[in-house]
Amino acid sequence: MKLTVAHLILGQRGIITDFSVDTVPLKLLEMGCLPGNIVELVQTAPFRDPMYLNINGCHLAIRKETALQIEIELI
């Protein structure tokens, strides 16, 4: 089973390993959502959608649907 950003729990960190360029919005790529960067789950809304993340110092919120497309390796 692949581990994705959607599987993170509060305060947990991981390194982005892979994602599909077709399913991840270009805006996320511009904000640092690239392989090798560290992602941390800061907060979630009810039902875990959207998810508030810290990616290399850049704070952003993404939908759970998108988070499922970004594979990570836990730190």
N, CA, C and O atoms as a GROMACS GRO file, in nm:
protein
  300
    1MET      N    1   0.084  -0.118   0.000
    1MET     CA    2   0.000   0.000   0.000
    1MET      C    3   0.089   0.125   0.000
    1MET      O    4   0.182   0.137   0.080
    2LYS      N    5   0.060   0.216  -0.089
    2LYS     CA    6   0.138   0.340  -0.095
    2LYS      C    7   0.088   0.437   0.011
    2LYS      O    8  -0.032   0.445   0.038
    3LEU      N    9   0.181   0.509   0.070
    3LEU     CA   10   0.150   0.608   0.172
    3LEU      C   11   0.139   0.744   0.105
    3LEU      O   12   0.226   0.782   0.026
    4THR      N   13   0.032   0.817   0.135
    4THR     CA   14   0.010   0.947   0.072
    4THR      C   15  -0.005   1.056   0.179
    4THR      O   16  -0.012   1.027   0.298
    5VAL      N   17  -0.010   1.179   0.135
    5VAL     CA   18  -0.030   1.292   0.226
    5VAL      C   19  -0.160   1.276   0.304
    5VAL      O   20  -0.168   1.320   0.419
    6ALA      N   21  -0.261   1.216   0.246
    6ALA     CA   22  -0.390   1.197   0.312
    6ALA      C   23  -0.378   1.103   0.432
    6ALA      O   24  -0.467   1.104   0.518
    7HIS      N   25  -0.273   1.025   0.441
    7HIS     CA   26  -0.254   0.931   0.552
    7HIS      C   27  -0.180   0.992   0.670
    7HIS      O   28  -0.168   0.928   0.774
    8LEU      N   29  -0.131   1.115   0.657
    8LEU     CA   30  -0.060   1.180   0.768
    8LEU      C   31  -0.154   1.209   0.883
    8LEU      O   32  -0.273   1.236   0.863
    9ILE      N   33  -0.100   1.203   1.006
    9ILE     CA   34  -0.176   1.246   1.123
    9ILE      C   35  -0.118   1.379   1.170
    9ILE      O   36  -0.006   1.415   1.131
   10LEU      N   37  -0.191   1.453   1.253
   10LEU     CA   38  -0.150   1.586   1.297
   10LEU      C   39  -0.005   1.589   1.347
   10LEU      O   40   0.032   1.510   1.434
   11GLY      N   41   0.075   1.678   1.292
   11GLY     CA   42   0.213   1.695   1.333
   11GLY      C   43   0.311   1.601   1.265
   11GLY      O   44   0.432   1.617   1.280
   12GLN      N   45   0.262   1.504   1.192
   12GLN     CA   46   0.349   1.406   1.126
   12GLN      C   47   0.409   1.466   0.999
   12GLN      O   48   0.346   1.547   0.931
   13ARG      N   49   0.532   1.425   0.968
   13ARG     CA   50   0.603   1.479   0.852
   13ARG      C   51   0.644   1.366   0.759
   13ARG      O   52   0.663   1.251   0.799
   14GLY      N   53   0.658   1.403   0.632
   14GLY     CA   54   0.703   1.307   0.532
   14GLY      C   55   0.775   1.379   0.419
   14GLY      O   56   0.768   1.501   0.406
   15ILE      N   57   0.844   1.301   0.338
   15ILE     CA   58   0.912   1.354   0.220
   15ILE      C   59   0.832   1.312   0.097
   15ILE      O   60   0.799   1.194   0.081
   16ILE      N   61   0.802   1.406   0.013
   16ILE     CA   62   0.728   1.375  -0.110
   16ILE      C   63   0.816   1.291  -0.200
   16ILE      O   64   0.930   1.328  -0.229
   17THR      N   65   0.763   1.177  -0.244
   17THR     CA   66   0.840   1.087  -0.330
   17THR      C   67   0.791   1.086  -0.473
   17THR      O   68   0.871   1.076  -0.566
   18ASP      N   69   0.660   1.096  -0.493
   18ASP     CA   70   0.606   1.085  -0.628
   18ASP      C   71   0.463   1.138  -0.632
   18ASP      O   72   0.394   1.140  -0.530
   19PHE      N   73   0.420   1.180  -0.749
   19PHE     CA   74   0.281   1.219  -0.772
   19PHE      C   75   0.257   1.223  -0.922
   19PHE      O   76   0.352   1.223  -1.001
   20SER      N   77   0.132   1.227  -0.959
   20SER     CA   78   0.096   1.234  -1.099
   20SER      C   79   0.079   1.380  -1.139
   20SER      O   80  -0.006   1.450  -1.083
   21VAL      N   81   0.157   1.426  -1.233
   21VAL     CA   82   0.150   1.565  -1.278
   21VAL      C   83   0.012   1.597  -1.334
   21VAL      O   84  -0.032   1.712  -1.328
   22ASP      N   85  -0.056   1.498  -1.387
   22ASP     CA   86  -0.189   1.518  -1.446
   22ASP      C   87  -0.295   1.549  -1.340
   22ASP      O   88  -0.391   1.619  -1.370
   23THR      N   89  -0.278   1.497  -1.218
   23THR     CA   90  -0.383   1.512  -1.116
   23THR      C   91  -0.352   1.618  -1.011
   23THR      O   92  -0.442   1.663  -0.941
   24VAL      N   93  -0.227   1.659  -1.000
   24VAL     CA   94  -0.189   1.762  -0.902
   24VAL      C   95  -0.190   1.898  -0.972
   24VAL      O   96  -0.124   1.916  -1.074
   25PRO      N   97  -0.266   1.995  -0.917
   25PRO     CA   98  -0.274   2.127  -0.980
   25PRO      C   99  -0.138   2.197  -0.991
   25PRO      O  100  -0.052   2.181  -0.904
   26LEU      N  101  -0.119   2.272  -1.096
   26LEU     CA  102   0.005   2.344  -1.120
   26LEU      C  103   0.038   2.439  -1.004
   26LEU      O  104   0.155   2.459  -0.973
   27LYS      N  105  -0.063   2.496  -0.942
   27LYS     CA  106  -0.042   2.588  -0.830
   27LYS      C  107   0.035   2.520  -0.716
   27LYS      O  108   0.119   2.583  -0.652
   28LEU      N  109   0.007   2.392  -0.690
   28LEU     CA  110   0.080   2.320  -0.586
   28LEU      C  111   0.226   2.302  -0.622
   28LEU      O  112   0.314   2.310  -0.536
   29LEU      N  113   0.253   2.277  -0.748
   29LEU     CA  114   0.391   2.262  -0.793
   29LEU      C  115   0.466   2.393  -0.774
   29LEU      O  116   0.582   2.393  -0.732
   30GLU      N  117   0.402   2.504  -0.805
   30GLU     CA  118   0.463   2.635  -0.790
   30GLU      C  119   0.491   2.669  -0.643
   30GLU      O  120   0.582   2.746  -0.614
   31MET      N  121   0.413   2.612  -0.552
   31MET     CA  122   0.430   2.640  -0.410
   31MET      C  123   0.523   2.541  -0.341
   31MET      O  124   0.534   2.542  -0.218
   32GLY      N  125   0.590   2.456  -0.416
   32GLY     CA  126   0.691   2.368  -0.359
   32GLY      C  127   0.651   2.224  -0.339
   32GLY      O  128   0.725   2.148  -0.276
   33CYS      N  129   0.538   2.184  -0.390
   33CYS     CA  130   0.494   2.044  -0.376
   33CYS      C  131   0.565   1.959  -0.482
   33CYS      O  132   0.506   1.918  -0.582
   34LEU      N  133   0.694   1.934  -0.456
   34LEU     CA  134   0.779   1.862  -0.550
   34LEU      C  135   0.849   1.747  -0.479
   34LEU      O  136   0.868   1.754  -0.358
   35PRO      N  137   0.887   1.642  -0.551
   35PRO     CA  138   0.960   1.531  -0.489
   35PRO      C  139   1.085   1.580  -0.417
   35PRO      O  140   1.160   1.663  -0.468
   36GLY      N  141   1.106   1.526  -0.296
   36GLY     CA  142   1.221   1.563  -0.215
   36GLY      C  143   1.190   1.668  -0.110
   36GLY      O  144   1.269   1.687  -0.017
   37ASN      N  145   1.077   1.738  -0.123
   37ASN     CA  146   1.040   1.840  -0.025
   37ASN      C  147   0.966   1.778   0.093
   37ASN      O  148   0.900   1.675   0.079
   38ILE      N  149   0.978   1.842   0.208
   38ILE     CA  150   0.915   1.793   0.331
   38ILE      C  151   0.776   1.851   0.345
   38ILE      O  152   0.755   1.971   0.324
   39VAL      N  153   0.680   1.766   0.381
   39VAL     CA  154   0.542   1.808   0.402
   39VAL      C  155   0.501   1.769   0.544
   39VAL      O  156   0.533   1.660   0.591
   40GLU      N  157   0.429   1.860   0.611
   40GLU     CA  158   0.381   1.836   0.747
   40GLU      C  159   0.233   1.869   0.755
   40GLU      O  160   0.190   1.971   0.702
   41LEU      N  161   0.156   1.784   0.820
   41LEU     CA  162   0.014   1.810   0.840
   41LEU      C  163  -0.003   1.900   0.962
   41LEU      O  164   0.031   1.861   1.074
   42VAL      N  165  -0.054   2.021   0.940
   42VAL     CA  166  -0.069   2.120   1.047
   42VAL      C  167  -0.207   2.112   1.110
   42VAL      O  168  -0.220   2.118   1.232
   43GLN      N  169  -0.311   2.098   1.027
   43GLN     CA  170  -0.448   2.100   1.077
   43GLN      C  171  -0.540   2.039   0.971
   43GLN      O  172  -0.507   2.038   0.853
   44THR      N  173  -0.655   1.990   1.016
   44THR     CA  174  -0.756   1.941   0.922
   44THR      C  175  -0.892   1.999   0.959
   44THR      O  176  -0.918   2.033   1.074
   45ALA      N  177  -0.976   2.010   0.859
   45ALA     CA  178  -1.114   2.051   0.881
   45ALA      C  179  -1.195   1.927   0.918
   45ALA      O  180  -1.143   1.816   0.911
   46PRO      N  181  -1.320   1.943   0.958
   46PRO     CA  182  -1.403   1.826   0.986
   46PRO      C  183  -1.405   1.731   0.865
   46PRO      O  184  -1.408   1.775   0.750
   47PHE      N  185  -1.403   1.604   0.894
   47PHE     CA  186  -1.399   1.498   0.792
   47PHE      C  187  -1.268   1.497   0.713
   47PHE      O  188  -1.260   1.438   0.606
   48ARG      N  189  -1.163   1.566   0.768
   48ARG     CA  190  -1.029   1.569   0.708
   48ARG      C  191  -1.027   1.627   0.567
   48ARG      O  192  -0.942   1.589   0.487
   49ASP      N  193  -1.118   1.717   0.537
   49ASP     CA  194  -1.120   1.777   0.404
   49ASP      C  195  -1.167   1.922   0.414
   49ASP      O  196  -1.283   1.943   0.449
   50PRO      N  197  -1.085   2.020   0.387
   50PRO     CA  198  -0.948   2.014   0.334
   50PRO      C  199  -0.845   1.990   0.445
   50PRO      O  200  -0.877   1.989   0.564
   51MET      N  201  -0.720   1.971   0.401
   51MET     CA  202  -0.607   1.948   0.490
   51MET      C  203  -0.514   2.069   0.480
   51MET      O  204  -0.483   2.115   0.370
   52TYR      N  205  -0.469   2.120   0.595
   52TYR     CA  206  -0.380   2.236   0.600
   52TYR      C  207  -0.238   2.186   0.618
   52TYR      O  208  -0.206   2.121   0.718
   53LEU      N  209  -0.150   2.216   0.521
   53LEU     CA  210  -0.016   2.160   0.517
   53LEU      C  211   0.091   2.269   0.524
   53LEU      O  212   0.068   2.385   0.491
   54ASN      N  213   0.209   2.226   0.567
   54ASN     CA  214   0.328   2.310   0.561
   54ASN      C  215   0.426   2.236   0.471
   54ASN      O  216   0.474   2.128   0.505
   55ILE      N  217   0.454   2.294   0.355
   55ILE     CA  218   0.549   2.234   0.262
   55ILE      C  219   0.666   2.329   0.248
   55ILE      O  220   0.657   2.434   0.183
   56ASN      N  221   0.778   2.292   0.309
   56ASN     CA  222   0.899   2.374   0.308
   56ASN      C  223   0.872   2.520   0.347
   56ASN      O  224   0.922   2.612   0.282
   57GLY      N  225   0.794   2.540   0.452
   57GLY     CA  226   0.766   2.675   0.502
   57GLY      C  227   0.650   2.744   0.434
   57GLY      O  228   0.612   2.854   0.476
   58CYS      N  229   0.593   2.685   0.334
   58CYS     CA  230   0.478   2.742   0.264
   58CYS      C  231   0.351   2.673   0.314
   58CYS      O  232   0.339   2.551   0.304
   59HIS      N  233   0.258   2.750   0.368
   59HIS     CA  234   0.134   2.694   0.422
   59HIS      C  235   0.025   2.696   0.315
   59HIS      O  236   0.003   2.798   0.250
   60LEU      N  237  -0.042   2.582   0.298
   60LEU     CA  238  -0.150   2.575   0.201
   60LEU      C  239  -0.251   2.470   0.240
   60LEU      O  240  -0.220   2.379   0.317
   61ALA      N  241  -0.370   2.483   0.188
   61ALA     CA  242  -0.478   2.388   0.213
   61ALA      C  243  -0.508   2.316   0.083
   61ALA      O  244  -0.521   2.376  -0.023
   62ILE      N  245  -0.521   2.183   0.094
   62ILE     CA  246  -0.556   2.104  -0.024
   62ILE      C  247  -0.670   2.010   0.011
   62ILE      O  248  -0.690   1.974   0.127
   63ARG      N  249  -0.743   1.970  -0.090
   63ARG     CA  250  -0.852   1.875  -0.072
   63ARG      C  251  -0.795   1.736  -0.051
   63ARG      O  252  -0.686   1.705  -0.098
   64LYS      N  253  -0.869   1.654   0.020
   64LYS     CA  254  -0.826   1.516   0.047
   64LYS      C  255  -0.807   1.439  -0.083
   64LYS      O  256  -0.717   1.356  -0.094
   65GLU      N  257  -0.891   1.467  -0.181
   65GLU     CA  258  -0.882   1.402  -0.312
   65GLU      C  259  -0.745   1.426  -0.375
   65GLU      O  260  -0.687   1.334  -0.434
   66THR      N  261  -0.693   1.546  -0.363
   66THR     CA  262  -0.560   1.579  -0.415
   66THR      C  263  -0.451   1.516  -0.328
   66THR      O  264  -0.352   1.466  -0.380
   67ALA      N  265  -0.470   1.518  -0.196
   67ALA     CA  266  -0.372   1.462  -0.104
   67ALA      C  267  -0.350   1.312  -0.129
   67ALA      O  268  -0.240   1.261  -0.107
   68LEU      N  269  -0.452   1.245  -0.174
   68LEU     CA  270  -0.441   1.101  -0.205
   68LEU      C  271  -0.351   1.073  -0.325
   68LEU      O  272  -0.307   0.960  -0.343
   69GLN      N  273  -0.324   1.175  -0.406
   69GLN     CA  274  -0.243   1.158  -0.526
   69GLN      C  275  -0.094   1.184  -0.502
   69GLN      O  276  -0.012   1.158  -0.591
   70ILE      N  277  -0.057   1.236  -0.383
   70ILE     CA  278   0.081   1.273  -0.353
   70ILE      C  279   0.142   1.168  -0.261
   70ILE      O  280   0.108   1.161  -0.143
   71GLU      N  281   0.232   1.088  -0.313
   71GLU     CA  282   0.296   0.981  -0.235
   71GLU      C  283   0.409   1.040  -0.150
   71GLU      O  284   0.481   1.131  -0.192
   72ILE      N  285   0.424   0.983  -0.029
   72ILE     CA  286   0.527   1.029   0.064
   72ILE      C  287   0.598   0.912   0.129
   72ILE      O  288   0.555   0.797   0.122
   73GLU      N  289   0.710   0.945   0.193
   73GLU     CA  290   0.782   0.852   0.279
   73GLU      C  291   0.793   0.920   0.415
   73GLU      O  292   0.842   1.033   0.423
   74LEU      N  293   0.748   0.854   0.521
   74LEU     CA  294   0.750   0.916   0.653
   74LEU      C  295   0.891   0.944   0.702
   74LEU      O  296   0.985   0.871   0.670
   75ILE      N  297   0.904   1.052   0.780
   75ILE     CA  298   1.033   1.087   0.841
   75ILE      C  299   1.030   1.037   0.984
   75ILE      O  300   1.127   1.055   1.057
   0.00000   0.00000   0.00000
